[in-house]
């Protein structure tokens, strides 16, 4: 336990000792804040055009039902944030294993009393904690602003949970990619590619049978995350992201075996 | 190997990315995807080959063990996900519990065997996900077939069922079908009701003496009420009192919406005979009007003095009416017409005349089913309804509960007569019908009058979208305070860390 705690402390120090973590945090928070504000401004403008005297005012029923605070502002921003994470999280995870590998410090880690499984667990735990922090920083502004529109704290909690789980799923993919290379660039690019492919299989649906389309839909990230943003917390979606983390850990753990026997 | 994998990943990403960007799967996307997949497969093959040669035979058990752990993790993840999916445990965290089905809707779904649901959508329509979740909830555990169709891929179906907009739902039972263009629990409930073809009886609207118009769809009309009655299985008719010496035998319920002129003695006679033979009457009356209907109701013990009810517990009306003349009622007596209504399910009235109950016969059952707050008082100044500003309580005014809606049930000579009367007609107008629980009160009142208590229900609400502006000024303060300041501080911290590391 002491060795495990020491590794967690070392990982935290290493994470917050590098500017990459701060840049990723700032990038996600800033993109979210600016996009949200821009959507809000545009929504207000559209609303005032529809509600202008020429169009009959607010009570004239001339405003289309899709022009509303959720569909025009909050949900598009959450969609963008979900996609932004696909770009940002691999930047965060690329160095976790690859840097150790390129410097040869992974050999040192293995010489401690820690098993490869514990090393993987510590690195995953620290990264997940950072993702949670990142989501909190990014989510506070839109959530505080939209709460005045009456979305409800519980619904916002569901969106936050979905975003965090989505970030954790992406981090698991990124960490598994990082575990198989000593190049941070390769880790980031492969993380992006896998996450991007898994994001949504909607594009493939016209070319495959309904059964295959259903199976591909079940492994896609976007529909899982989408339910949370609608305020639905389904056990199957939570289990999906937990499963992604579990498989990510198993794959990362396997990289130690490969390293040991393959060099 | 790495170069190949890198190139493959980039090609695959561009292939899918170009599809998302253009919404078109063209040659660029196809070639990139194929090349990317081939490169990744080749890289994996080379990697596996290298692994075999560098590791040697002694490494095989370790590799096999590792692969086995991955396979076990994958299998556990899939099994758990499938089990969770089968358990269908989900929580609705929306503010209005939008995905928790109203009991009236679930009862209807259970009554319609062989129901199928088809959702037609444009892939870029953001509303579809919400509709899909609602339909999944409706189909869950009921064996209802649910299919989702891309708008562009099923032109024949669109033509056949007359679907013209994205996010439309087709409800089918055998040959019968209904199309709902703005699917919400409320609109789907009404469509299902039409599909169930419930024959509820004949409702006639009195016409010809300035009554509310059930064909008018503007705010002042009662088209919404007529439409809701049709949805719930009633056949509607208009009865011009002057041209109808007697109410037809097959009419079950007569609705009189605030006649503004006096009813002719012949019409009142026809109404009396109709009630005496066991007909049902729904009477909505307004303060300041004497049409003869008030006198008829008084004959049945439902006395309504020509006064205005002022309930200071409530503020100004929506259009700046004086405080108190538009009460929000929350006090209900236990009765089929108010079943399900409580302090949290209020009804809204505007310009109310009160009722007093005076039993004509001991066997009669008269009930004040909706009441004002105990702070209400009565005024004979009908100008209050027009005047802007407050309605000052005169000295000596008696504050008390006052009846807003009443019912009467009369058993005479083996014939049962039912009357449901409300001291306001506006509450059922198009303007206020969907406000709070007004629709439920009037519909349940009609069902009770028609002796169809089984149809009494609290209807699912049509979700109101938030279509008011969120002031940018307020949001701007939050943007500076949280949206920009926090990233700024983080960036400064990151910069300091970077400089210190460089120095070290």
Interface residues (C-beta under 8 A of the other chain):
Chain A: X16 X17 X18 X19 X21 X22 X23 X25 X26 X29 X30 X32 X33 X34 X36 X37 X40 X41 X43 X44 X47 X48 X58 X63 X65 X66 X67 X68 X69 X70 X71 X73 X75 X76 X137 X140 X141 X144 X145 X146 X148 X149 X150 X151 X152 X154 X155 X157 X158 X181 X183 X185 X186 X189 X190 X192 X193 X194 X196 X197 X199 X202 X203 X206 X207 X218 X226 X227 X230 X231 X232 X233 X234 X235 X236 X238 X239 X240 X242 X243 X244 X246 X247 X249 X250 X251 X253 X254 X257 X258 X260 X261 X262 X263
Chain B: X2 X5 X6 X8 X9 X10 X12 X13 X16 X17 X19 X20 X25 X29 X50 X51 X54 X55 X56 X58 X59 X62 X63 X65 X66 X67 X69 X70 X72 X73 X74 X76 X77 X78 X80 X81 X84 X85 X87 X88 X89 X90 X91 X92 X93 X94 X95 X98 X99 X123 X125 X126 X127 X129 X130 X133 X150 X153 X182 X465 X466 X467 X468 X469 X470 X471 X472 X474 X475 X476 X478 X479 X482 X483 X484 X486 X487 X490 X491 X493 X494 X495 X497 X498 X501
